[in-house]
Structures are given as C-alpha cells and as structure tokens.
C-alpha cells in the first residue's frame, strides 16, 4: 500500500498540536500525513507524533500542554507514557481567549420540530401520561391502571395523547430513609416526573412505605395541579384516571429555545 496516497484516519484537535489522534487502530508503516508513517502499532484513540518532539519539549493536545517528551520523539512515533513525562511548569491561567461569538440565525429562521411546550419551558416530542410508583407495593396497581386506560378506549377521544404508561420499580420500602439508595430512587423518580415527554404524572403510593410521596413533593416543591396528582392507596379518596392531557403539538425550536405550545390539562 502506498502510504503517500492512502492515509490512515487521524484527528488533529488544534492547529498548534504536535500530535494527532488515531481514529482507529493503525498498523506500523501506515501513512498519517505526507512523508510521515507510523513506526509502531497505534491503538484507537492514542496519540501519534506529527513532527519531531525534542527531549523536554511540551506535548500539545487541544492546544494545551499535556506532558513533556522524556526522550526524542520522531514523526510517526506512538506518544504514550513510555516517552512522555509530567513535571511542574509555569501556567497561564487565562481562559476562553479563543472564544468567538456564534452566528445564530434569527428566531424566525431557526429549525423547529412539532413538540409539546411544558410549563417549565421544556418541549417534549411525545405526550404521555405517566403513572409512577413510590414503592413496589403499588407497582401492580400502576400497571393495572395503565392497562385499563388503554383497553377502555378512553384515549380515542384524545388523539394528542400518545398513551398511558406505568413506571414501576422493586424498592421504596424496607430501605433506609437516607443514603445512596434513597437518593438514587429520589433522583430517578424526579427525573421521570420532570421529563418533558410526560404531559401529566400520577404518583401512586401505598402509604406506609419509606419513600413517601409527601416527602418527595416537599423536597422538590411539587404541588397538586392539572398535570401532577398523587394517589395514596391507604387513603379512602384519591383522583381517578378520567380526563387526560389536552395539549396539542406546535412548532418548537430544535435547539430547545423559545417557542409556544398547547395548554395541558391532567385529570
């Protein structure tokens, strides 16, 4: 193979870098630039000298010093810990010197997509009603509710609603009320609740679990509203799955910027 005509794929991350990055595994003898061939096998993502790097000279990547040559490095050499070392040096703490203003199109010329604008300014590409559970004890109820809503035909009147889905898990009780497990469940539940593809959320709990819905509502400032409701099974009364979201899709900026959307209503 003629290395001067067929070059291996590499990536130069900054104009003043003295290395390039292998975009795949490169075998010895492969051309990476006119007159430069690899001298060793180069693993994917590793560095290759693009010019001679003298002993003690900085190794530059992204335009930044990432180390110093511990020996003479020739063009085409694999640049790694066997020929790069670290030591202290004077640093320039300026930042964002290379920042340039982006040429952003006017709002009316920006690309859009059909989406559902939410109250917090986010836009979703789907419009689901999500039934979340605070504990494994309410998982079956949540699934039955979602299945019943789908079977009943009630969604036929709401073409703008993509469906009713349940999100269940196997924890929420028999666990500590603090610590890693509790925090993980809390963040996950909030992540689902705040997902813009959910136009409405019903939180379903049993009532005696460690992960209490009331506590979650307090932590995240969640209030009963048209699009967020809670149902505790040990209480006599609770909301029913009657009215679904009345949101309609409208053009939304593809960058997640300004836009308008339909009003949403839940229960």
BAFI-3210 file (N, C-alpha, C; in Angstrom, 3 decimals, decimal comma, padded with zeros to 6 digits):
// residues 267
n [1|2|3|4|5|6|7|8|9|10|11|12|13|14|15|16|17|18|19|20|21|22|23|24|25|26|27|28|29|30|31|32|33|34|35|36|37|38|39|40|41|42|43|44|45|46|47|48|49|50|51|52|53|54|55|56|57|58|59|60|61|62|63|64|65|66|67|68|69|70|71|72|73|74|75|76|77|78|79|80|81|82|83|84|85|86|87|88|89|90|91|92|93|94|95|96|97|98|99|100|101|102|103|104|105|106|107|108|109|110|111|112|113|114|115|116|117|118|119|120|121|122|123|124|125|126|127|128|129|130|131|132|133|134|135|136|137|138|139|140|141|142|143|144|145|146|147|148|149|150|151|152|153|154|155|156|157|158|159|160|161|162|163|164|165|166|167|168|169|170|171|172|173|174|175|176|177|178|179|180|181|182|183|184|185|186|187|188|189|190|191|192|193|194|195|196|197|198|199|200|201|202|203|204|205|206|207|208|209|210|211|212|213|214|215|216|217|218|219|220|221|222|223|224|225|226|227|228|229|230|231|232|233|234|235|236|237|238|239|240|241|242|243|244|245|246|247|248|249|250|251|252|253|254|255|256|257|258|259|260|261|262|263|264|265|266|267]
n.u [000,853|000,576|001,732|001,742|-000,435|-002,708|-003,979|-004,005|-006,775|-006,868|-007,036|-006,670|-006,655|-006,199|-004,726|-002,066|-001,164|001,234|000,800|-001,309|-004,495|-005,331|-007,920|-008,753|-007,497|-004,150|-001,801|001,763|003,797|001,835|000,603|000,188|000,291|001,534|004,661|005,008|004,975|003,599|005,452|005,119|002,562|-000,494|-002,841|-006,447|-007,590|-005,251|-002,188|-000,161|002,980|003,205|005,218|008,784|009,560|011,369|013,604|012,292|010,559|007,283|004,351|001,664|-001,812|-005,134|-004,287|-003,089|-000,690|000,064|001,986|005,520|008,171|009,998|012,098|013,711|011,314|010,148|008,613|005,589|005,891|004,488|002,946|003,083|002,963|005,501|007,238|006,604|006,478|005,602|006,001|006,492|005,499|005,375|002,205|-000,345|-003,129|-005,193|-008,389|-010,789|-009,856|-009,920|-012,531|-015,316|-017,969|-021,007|-022,611|-025,740|-028,850|-031,674|-034,629|-036,969|-035,933|-034,806|-034,551|-037,366|-039,398|-042,242|-043,664|-044,432|-045,010|-043,966|-044,801|-042,500|-040,898|-039,559|-039,635|-041,396|-041,261|-043,146|-046,329|-047,231|-049,098|-047,840|-047,601|-046,321|-044,653|-044,212|-043,333|-042,674|-044,970|-047,133|-046,870|-048,216|-050,801|-050,372|-049,614|-051,972|-053,735|-052,697|-052,986|-055,761|-056,678|-055,774|-057,151|-059,788|-060,556|-060,712|-058,727|-059,228|-060,595|-058,719|-056,550|-054,170|-052,810|-050,323|-050,375|-050,894|-048,629|-046,877|-044,453|-042,536|-040,895|-038,742|-038,373|-038,382|-039,507|-038,567|-036,035|-033,348|-034,074|-032,447|-029,334|-027,372|-029,033|-031,639|-031,344|-030,758|-033,161|-034,879|-033,858|-034,212|-037,006|-037,794|-036,582|-038,062|-040,581|-040,202|-039,672|-039,981|-041,489|-043,598|-046,763|-048,470|-048,535|-049,069|-048,621|-048,324|-048,756|-048,443|-048,657|-047,512|-044,855|-041,235|-040,221|-041,836|-044,521|-045,367|-043,090|-041,340|-042,715|-042,461|-039,671|-039,066|-040,741|-043,234|-046,539|-050,030|-051,695|-053,020|-051,521|-050,117|-050,669|-051,379|-051,846|-052,675|-052,896|-053,799|-055,433|-058,833|-059,982|-059,101|-057,659|-059,046|-058,440|-059,509|-059,934|-057,685|-054,571|-054,832|-053,155|-051,786|-049,681|-047,161|-045,062|-041,717|-038,617|-035,711|-033,442|-034,283|-035,045|-036,854|-040,416|-043,828|-046,604|-049,234|-051,926|-052,009|-053,720|-054,579|-056,280]
n.v [-001,196|002,214|004,602|007,310|007,933|006,697|007,471|006,837|007,212|010,029|012,506|015,907|018,028|020,664|023,524|024,074|021,744|019,151|016,543|013,946|012,285|008,876|007,635|005,100|001,727|001,646|000,251|-000,512|001,412|002,703|005,492|008,737|011,328|013,325|012,015|011,017|008,155|005,615|004,293|002,337|000,017|001,624|002,113|002,551|005,852|006,758|008,728|010,167|011,221|014,153|015,628|016,146|015,860|017,251|016,187|016,999|018,874|020,373|018,317|018,739|018,927|019,530|022,108|022,513|021,954|018,696|017,132|016,254|015,513|012,675|011,627|011,815|012,191|010,907|011,830|010,088|008,344|006,455|008,149|008,072|006,893|005,808|007,540|010,031|012,407|013,930|017,117|019,969|023,250|026,649|028,145|029,573|031,198|032,295|032,154|031,029|032,544|031,963|032,033|032,666|034,682|033,047|032,617|032,946|032,058|034,231|033,996|033,406|032,065|029,779|026,199|024,098|021,790|019,607|019,790|019,503|022,090|022,608|023,647|024,452|025,437|023,581|021,324|018,585|015,653|013,768|012,872|011,703|010,180|009,585|007,060|006,833|004,986|004,973|002,885|-000,654|-002,001|-000,731|-001,198|-003,112|-002,065|000,334|-000,623|-001,980|000,171|001,658|-000,241|-000,589|001,933|001,982|-000,187|000,604|002,397|005,074|006,762|007,231|009,548|011,446|012,322|013,587|012,503|010,222|007,907|005,950|005,202|003,080|003,379|001,418|-000,040|-001,993|-001,272|001,101|000,501|-001,125|-000,099|002,211|005,513|007,434|008,114|006,423|004,640|005,639|008,253|007,776|006,609|008,753|010,765|009,467|009,128|011,815|012,569|011,128|012,265|014,922|014,750|016,016|014,611|013,572|014,584|014,618|013,504|010,895|010,097|007,193|005,675|003,462|004,091|003,421|003,200|003,660|005,509|008,176|009,762|012,310|013,384|013,502|015,333|017,573|017,939|018,586|020,632|020,040|020,470|019,730|019,740|020,602|018,924|017,212|014,770|012,960|009,724|007,895|004,706|003,735|005,662|006,753|008,319|009,505|010,710|009,920|008,235|010,079|012,588|013,329|014,625|017,713|018,777|020,078|019,464|021,803|024,010|023,809|025,228|023,656|023,731|023,857|026,294|029,391|029,289|028,274|026,520|024,036|024,280|022,336|019,752|017,798|015,155]
n.w [000,000|-000,812|001,205|000,842|-000,641|000,423|003,373|006,866|009,116|011,096|013,717|014,158|016,829|017,448|015,864|016,567|017,710|018,323|017,971|016,605|016,757|016,712|014,748|014,663|015,023|014,052|011,920|011,924|009,707|008,302|006,506|007,847|007,237|004,529|003,839|006,417|008,356|010,449|013,172|014,999|016,129|016,570|019,020|018,978|019,426|020,559|020,705|018,119|017,014|015,158|014,215|014,765|018,234|020,635|023,322|026,441|025,384|025,248|024,960|022,910|022,987|022,044|021,949|024,356|026,989|027,705|028,731|028,761|026,517|027,281|026,013|022,807|020,309|017,338|014,168|013,550|015,641|018,342|020,891|024,200|027,637|027,817|026,596|027,458|030,036|033,196|034,696|036,811|035,700|034,570|034,469|032,418|033,321|031,887|030,309|027,864|025,750|023,071|022,431|020,370|019,094|018,316|015,199|015,185|013,856|013,169|015,235|013,768|011,601|012,500|012,821|013,514|015,449|015,730|018,753|022,311|024,399|027,672|031,050|032,374|030,421|028,875|026,030|024,772|022,659|022,695|024,168|026,835|029,516|032,605|035,053|038,096|040,664|044,177|045,622|045,614|046,324|045,199|042,563|040,940|040,917|039,546|037,028|036,314|036,156|033,982|031,937|031,983|031,228|028,619|027,463|027,748|025,802|026,197|025,366|022,746|022,324|022,571|020,540|020,693|022,789|023,502|024,971|028,018|030,459|032,736|035,308|037,085|039,992|042,156|044,802|047,542|049,963|053,048|053,248|053,970|055,156|054,164|052,504|049,908|048,354|048,810|047,856|045,157|044,224|044,693|042,953|040,512|040,353|040,322|037,941|036,008|036,514|035,764|033,101|029,836|027,987|029,282|029,721|031,815|035,215|037,499|040,764|042,551|045,598|048,462|051,202|053,645|053,151|053,090|051,261|050,942|049,240|049,960|051,127|048,937|047,356|048,935|048,991|046,335|045,785|044,689|043,693|043,932|040,880|037,596|036,023|037,648|039,994|043,045|044,434|047,189|048,275|050,727|051,638|051,658|049,654|046,391|043,303|040,081|036,953|034,728|032,962|030,369|029,067|027,351|025,492|022,448|019,616|018,559|016,603|017,735|018,785|017,507|018,998|021,552|022,410|022,458|022,122|021,534|022,906|023,335|025,726|028,673|030,368|033,155|034,537]
ca.u [000,000|001,339|001,341|001,607|-001,721|-003,774|-003,598|-004,840|-007,644|-006,424|-007,745|-005,881|-007,624|-005,896|-003,744|-000,694|-000,817|002,313|000,364|-002,652|-005,149|-005,741|-009,367|-008,925|-006,189|-003,301|-000,690|003,043|004,042|000,706|000,787|-000,763|000,428|002,568|006,016|005,040|004,364|003,656|006,634|004,636|001,106|-001,118|-004,221|-007,509|-007,677|-003,941|-001,528|000,947|003,746|003,017|006,503|009,758|009,372|012,676|013,628|011,871|009,606|005,894|003,451|000,496|-003,079|-006,168|-003,615|-002,675|000,411|-000,407|003,162|006,786|008,882|011,057|013,163|013,432|010,170|010,196|007,305|005,053|006,034|003,398|003,212|002,383|003,681|006,886|008,077|006,034|006,531|004,997|006,731|005,891|005,850|004,580|000,929|-001,064|-004,491|-006,230|-009,301|-011,766|-009,266|-010,261|-013,995|-015,810|-019,433|-021,646|-023,521|-027,019|-029,910|-032,832|-035,588|-037,911|-035,251|-034,280|-035,307|-038,323|-039,997|-043,552|-043,480|-045,369|-044,368|-044,330|-044,871|-041,158|-040,178|-039,035|-040,546|-041,310|-041,671|-044,246|-047,294|-047,708|-049,450|-047,001|-048,019|-045,114|-044,910|-043,239|-042,944|-043,015|-046,310|-048,148|-046,486|-049,281|-051,905|-049,985|-049,703|-053,381|-054,350|-052,269|-053,610|-057,197|-056,880|-055,548|-058,219|-061,113|-060,862|-060,840|-057,740|-059,696|-061,065|-057,579|-055,548|-052,916|-052,189|-049,670|-050,681|-050,702|-047,571|-046,504|-043,020|-042,504|-039,594|-038,867|-037,869|-039,243|-039,791|-037,503|-034,780|-033,066|-034,697|-031,403|-028,209|-027,234|-030,203|-032,766|-031,060|-030,869|-034,576|-035,454|-033,453|-034,819|-038,419|-037,908|-036,212|-039,231|-041,672|-039,907|-039,377|-040,948|-042,345|-044,774|-047,616|-049,130|-047,936|-049,801|-047,757|-049,129|-048,066|-049,273|-048,955|-046,670|-043,505|-040,184|-040,172|-043,164|-044,822|-045,418|-041,712|-040,829|-043,371|-041,884|-038,284|-038,974|-041,722|-044,311|-047,885|-051,137|-052,049|-053,687|-050,693|-049,455|-051,546|-050,892|-052,849|-052,161|-053,885|-054,354|-056,432|-060,123|-060,256|-057,975|-058,086|-059,262|-057,909|-060,664|-059,537|-056,270|-053,957|-055,445|-052,115|-051,668|-048,331|-046,944|-043,638|-040,815|-037,238|-034,962|-032,393|-034,886|-035,164|-038,175|-041,485|-045,108|-047,215|-050,613|-052,244|-052,131|-054,630|-054,462|-057,342]
ca.v [000,000|003,442|005,434|008,716|008,127|006,244|007,861|006,354|008,265|010,655|013,739|016,958|018,715|022,097|023,809|024,057|020,458|018,410|015,148|013,697|011,183|007,795|007,435|003,657|001,093|001,883|-000,672|000,111|001,685|003,384|006,921|009,601|012,629|013,187|011,831|010,516|006,838|005,152|003,481|001,245|-000,135|002,688|001,766|003,530|006,949|007,136|009,866|009,922|012,446|014,708|016,259|015,814|016,469|017,100|015,874|018,099|019,757|020,060|017,584|019,608|018,335|020,547|023,375|022,590|021,078|017,509|016,429|016,629|014,366|012,154|011,255|012,318|011,527|011,151|011,815|008,740|007,568|006,360|009,054|007,484|007,064|005,361|008,635|011,287|012,530|015,137|017,858|021,281|024,301|027,861|028,046|030,795|030,867|032,913|031,165|031,456|033,505|031,604|032,048|033,526|034,697|032,170|033,265|032,260|032,564|034,827|033,000|033,014|031,247|028,585|024,970|023,754|020,466|019,558|019,341|019,938|023,020|022,381|024,859|024,866|025,922|022,487|020,833|017,152|015,154|012,836|013,399|010,554|010,256|008,638|006,637|006,477|004,357|005,284|001,651|-001,849|-002,466|-000,117|-001,430|-003,811|-001,120|001,269|-001,331|-002,233|001,447|001,977|-001,199|-000,318|003,144|001,636|-001,076|001,215|003,208|006,483|007,555|007,506|010,933|012,344|011,954|014,232|011,732|009,045|006,723|005,965|004,236|002,964|003,256|000,732|-000,474|-003,010|-000,797|002,106|000,098|-001,993|000,568|003,346|006,762|008,339|007,373|006,298|004,012|006,558|009,378|007,304|006,477|010,099|011,433|008,774|009,477|013,206|012,609|010,714|013,228|016,170|014,512|016,765|013,722|013,280|015,760|014,523|012,490|010,437|009,407|006,208|005,074|002,648|004,907|003,087|002,951|004,581|006,580|008,781|010,742|013,638|013,860|013,852|016,581|018,656|018,139|019,175|021,691|019,566|020,773|019,158|020,666|019,950|017,923|016,360|014,346|011,858|008,786|007,026|003,634|003,527|006,692|006,378|009,066|009,838|011,055|008,823|008,499|010,487|013,467|013,251|015,881|018,341|019,507|019,861|019,791|023,053|024,126|024,113|025,381|022,413|023,911|023,934|027,701|029,956|028,712|028,240|025,200|023,943|024,194|020,944|019,531|016,428|014,767]
ca.w [000,000|-000,901|002,340|000,442|-001,295|001,306|004,725|007,967|009,659|012,336|014,052|014,794|017,673|017,438|014,818|017,056|018,320|017,677|017,855|016,083|017,466|015,821|014,694|014,636|015,201|012,889|011,891|011,596|008,302|007,671|006,361|008,561|006,576|003,501|004,329|007,798|008,537|011,839|013,477|015,842|016,095|017,359|019,415|018,727|020,382|021,085|020,073|017,185|016,785|013,821|013,870|015,817|019,552|021,284|024,744|027,294|024,701|025,598|024,071|022,813|022,552|022,257|022,146|025,750|027,378|028,434|029,229|028,141|025,945|028,147|025,075|021,464|019,667|015,907|013,495|013,385|016,874|019,321|022,010|025,351|028,899|027,682|026,112|027,950|031,492|033,749|035,712|037,056|034,757|034,754|033,758|032,105|033,739|031,068|029,759|026,853|024,815|021,699|022,264|019,312|019,091|017,337|014,258|015,386|012,982|013,848|015,722|012,720|010,606|013,136|012,598|014,569|015,393|016,352|020,120|023,343|025,315|029,061|031,876|032,785|029,260|028,068|024,999|024,548|021,352|022,957|025,131|027,594|030,923|033,322|036,390|038,833|041,959|045,216|046,300|044,841|046,722|044,338|041,172|040,215|040,729|038,494|035,743|036,013|035,765|032,624|031,025|031,936|030,428|027,216|027,000|027,846|024,636|026,563|024,649|021,390|022,267|022,745|019,556|021,056|023,869|022,940|025,754|029,468|030,741|034,146|035,596|038,378|040,482|043,200|046,084|048,157|051,331|053,521|052,923|054,835|054,729|053,692|051,959|048,458|047,752|048,864|046,974|043,781|043,919|044,666|041,715|039,378|040,317|039,888|036,532|035,235|036,706|035,077|031,692|029,023|027,201|030,100|029,865|033,108|036,086|038,674|041,714|043,270|046,724|049,356|052,362|054,792|052,670|053,499|050,269|050,992|048,196|050,574|051,319|047,612|046,939|049,730|048,592|045,003|045,621|043,812|044,177|043,169|039,811|036,479|035,383|038,639|041,082|043,867|044,917|048,249|048,292|052,054|051,871|051,073|048,441|045,524|041,950|039,146|035,633|033,941|031,856|030,003|028,649|026,193|024,761|021,015|019,179|017,845|016,273|018,837|018,311|017,629|019,994|022,877|022,773|022,641|021,332|022,224|022,815|023,760|027,144|029,063|031,474|033,636|035,474]
c.u [000,885|000,879|001,166|000,269|-002,895|-003,352|-004,557|-005,628|-007,115|-007,181|-006,777|-006,855|-007,387|-004,760|-002,310|-000,334|000,362|002,042|-000,978|-003,188|-005,612|-007,256|-009,730|-007,560|-005,390|-002,084|000,615|003,192|002,909|000,976|-000,256|-000,737|001,488|003,959|006,125|004,305|004,514|004,826|006,302|003,137|000,506|-002,540|-005,199|-007,527|-006,348|-003,279|-000,352|001,664|003,565|004,257|007,506|009,462|010,647|012,526|013,275|010,870|008,173|005,199|002,122|-000,708|-004,186|-005,535|-003,099|-001,513|-000,143|000,750|004,391|007,481|010,014|012,238|012,820|012,301|010,182|008,793|006,856|005,182|004,722|003,789|002,385|003,297|005,138|007,807|007,529|006,102|005,865|005,985|006,132|006,364|004,948|003,329|000,328|-002,541|-005,561|-007,136|-010,257|-011,196|-009,682|-011,768|-014,387|-017,338|-019,993|-022,599|-024,856|-028,087|-030,986|-033,851|-036,494|-037,269|-034,702|-035,180|-036,234|-038,742|-041,356|-043,406|-044,515|-044,637|-044,891|-044,230|-043,489|-040,305|-039,597|-040,077|-040,321|-041,744|-042,794|-045,137|-047,952|-048,206|-048,634|-047,545|-046,781|-045,483|-043,820|-042,671|-043,361|-044,431|-047,412|-047,865|-047,597|-050,454|-051,594|-050,081|-051,142|-054,074|-053,990|-052,927|-055,102|-057,498|-056,719|-056,688|-059,563|-061,517|-060,957|-059,833|-058,177|-060,152|-059,915|-056,460|-054,182|-052,169|-051,630|-049,959|-050,498|-049,711|-047,264|-044,996|-042,892|-041,084|-039,819|-038,383|-038,851|-039,620|-038,697|-036,143|-034,569|-033,697|-033,700|-030,276|-028,310|-028,481|-031,394|-032,564|-031,200|-032,327|-035,230|-035,124|-034,105|-036,291|-038,625|-037,563|-037,359|-040,342|-041,471|-039,619|-040,410|-041,810|-043,549|-045,568|-048,351|-048,560|-048,875|-048,835|-048,617|-048,286|-049,007|-049,654|-048,031|-045,213|-042,515|-040,142|-041,572|-043,353|-044,822|-044,034|-041,100|-041,424|-042,772|-040,463|-038,177|-040,005|-042,857|-045,656|-048,918|-051,592|-052,754|-052,848|-049,925|-050,419|-050,909|-052,055|-052,190|-053,229|-054,506|-055,333|-057,705|-060,319|-058,973|-058,485|-058,285|-058,746|-059,061|-060,245|-058,041|-055,813|-054,606|-054,426|-052,147|-050,256|-048,287|-045,464|-042,817|-039,399|-036,451|-033,850|-032,946|-035,069|-036,595|-039,187|-042,774|-045,720|-048,622|-050,755|-052,403|-053,012|-054,565|-055,487|-058,402]
c.v [001,241|004,413|006,888|008,994|007,723|006,507|007,269|007,516|008,744|011,958|014,705|017,867|020,212|022,339|023,697|022,779|019,840|016,908|015,113|012,463|010,147|007,594|005,961|003,035|001,236|000,966|000,063|000,306|002,376|004,880|007,695|011,016|012,448|013,113|011,306|009,182|006,424|004,192|002,302|001,080|000,901|002,267|002,905|004,584|007,405|008,190|009,417|011,250|012,891|015,443|015,871|016,565|016,198|016,753|017,125|019,042|019,381|019,230|018,329|018,843|019,301|021,924|023,579|021,630|019,907|016,701|016,916|015,373|013,948|011,642|011,882|011,499|011,913|011,167|010,377|007,864|007,561|007,216|008,571|007,609|006,608|006,472|010,013|011,283|013,833|015,798|019,250|022,282|025,498|027,791|029,432|030,506|031,654|031,824|031,833|032,502|033,229|031,609|033,061|033,535|033,810|032,964|032,516|032,902|033,271|033,751|032,507|032,126|029,960|027,380|024,691|022,289|020,532|018,974|019,913|020,817|022,791|023,669|025,363|025,333|024,833|022,045|019,346|016,790|014,131|013,441|012,230|010,979|009,179|008,343|006,102|005,879|004,742|004,025|000,464|-002,338|-001,866|-000,354|-002,088|-002,885|-000,164|000,609|-001,574|-000,951|001,803|001,047|-000,940|000,904|002,848|000,788|-000,380|002,001|004,687|007,358|007,899|008,952|011,931|011,915|012,548|013,501|010,442|007,774|006,967|004,859|004,236|002,796|002,681|000,339|-001,426|-002,569|000,229|001,786|-000,879|-001,420|001,705|004,607|007,824|007,487|007,187|005,720|004,941|007,709|008,983|007,190|007,844|010,806|010,794|009,133|010,911|013,326|012,197|011,765|014,485|015,977|015,210|015,893|013,225|014,565|015,771|013,372|012,173|009,640|008,480|005,574|004,222|003,439|004,652|002,879|003,974|005,785|007,186|009,813|012,154|014,229|014,281|015,164|017,769|018,971|018,884|020,272|021,308|019,871|020,086|020,185|019,908|018,840|017,039|016,053|013,188|011,016|007,868|005,967|003,408|004,624|006,332|007,047|009,348|010,141|009,803|009,227|008,845|011,315|013,338|014,587|016,408|019,123|019,138|020,215|021,101|023,173|024,544|024,267|024,107|022,507|023,963|025,362|028,151|029,269|028,753|026,873|025,217|023,941|022,730|020,814|018,068|016,185|015,823]
c.w [000,000|000,167|001,953|-000,201|-000,409|002,743|005,743|008,558|011,006|012,530|014,730|015,535|017,777|016,458|015,304|017,804|017,584|017,649|017,132|016,800|016,452|015,897|014,569|014,871|013,909|012,978|011,563|010,089|007,586|007,597|007,149|008,011|005,504|004,109|005,747|007,859|009,997|012,025|014,389|015,583|017,039|017,726|019,098|019,831|020,938|020,203|019,203|016,973|015,337|013,337|014,945|017,108|020,342|022,758|025,554|026,665|025,100|024,524|024,094|022,264|022,941|022,455|023,552|026,009|028,194|028,987|028,488|027,637|026,884|027,331|023,730|020,838|018,193|015,308|013,233|014,604|017,668|020,520|023,198|026,576|028,821|027,180|026,498|029,472|031,912|034,703|035,797|036,003|035,017|033,882|033,540|032,361|032,995|030,507|028,775|025,900|023,377|021,444|021,196|019,359|017,985|016,454|014,291|014,503|013,787|014,202|014,610|011,650|011,197|012,871|013,783|014,424|016,070|017,752|021,054|024,349|026,722|029,868|032,272|031,615|028,390|027,052|024,805|023,146|021,479|024,028|025,870|028,968|031,631|034,705|037,101|040,183|042,953|045,856|045,440|045,144|045,845|042,866|040,372|039,933|039,593|037,122|035,347|035,543|034,324|031,612|030,876|031,089|028,948|026,663|026,910|026,608|024,946|025,815|023,232|021,231|022,329|021,797|019,891|022,165|023,288|023,728|027,236|029,799|032,234|034,259|037,008|038,744|041,653|044,555|046,654|049,583|051,757|053,196|053,908|054,265|054,318|053,138|050,462|047,789|047,704|047,892|045,505|043,366|043,797|043,353|040,501|039,243|039,831|038,406|035,632|035,325|035,882|033,594|030,813|028,129|028,001|030,266|031,182|033,900|037,236|039,538|042,567|044,369|047,551|050,594|053,538|054,402|053,215|052,555|050,138|049,881|048,765|050,762|049,990|047,129|047,678|049,270|047,272|044,759|044,687|044,452|043,301|042,133|038,702|035,865|036,362|039,767|041,834|044,344|045,934|048,517|049,656|052,463|051,125|049,725|047,668|044,145|041,119|037,780|034,701|032,738|031,598|029,448|027,382|025,375|023,291|020,575|018,420|017,564|017,479|018,284|018,539|018,644|021,402|023,339|022,855|021,729|022,117|022,035|023,376|025,269|027,490|030,284|031,871|034,714|035,545]
res [x|x|x|x|x|x|x|x|x|x|x|x|x|x|x|x|x|x|x|x|x|x|x|x|x|x|x|x|x|x|x|x|x|x|x|x|x|x|x|x|x|x|x|x|x|x|x|x|x|x|x|x|x|x|x|x|x|x|x|x|x|x|x|x|x|x|x|x|x|x|x|x|x|x|x|x|x|x|x|x|x|x|x|x|x|x|x|x|x|x|x|x|x|x|x|x|x|x|x|x|x|x|x|x|x|x|x|x|x|x|x|x|x|x|x|x|x|x|x|x|x|x|x|x|x|x|x|x|x|x|x|x|x|x|x|x|x|x|x|x|x|x|x|x|x|x|x|x|x|x|x|x|x|x|x|x|x|x|x|x|x|x|x|x|x|x|x|x|x|x|x|x|x|x|x|x|x|x|x|x|x|x|x|x|x|x|x|x|x|x|x|x|x|x|x|x|x|x|x|x|x|x|x|x|x|x|x|x|x|x|x|x|x|x|x|x|x|x|x|x|x|x|x|x|x|x|x|x|x|x|x|x|x|x|x|x|x|x|x|x|x|x|x|x|x|x|x|x|x|x|x|x|x|x|x|x|x|x|x|x|x|x|x|x|x|x|x]
***
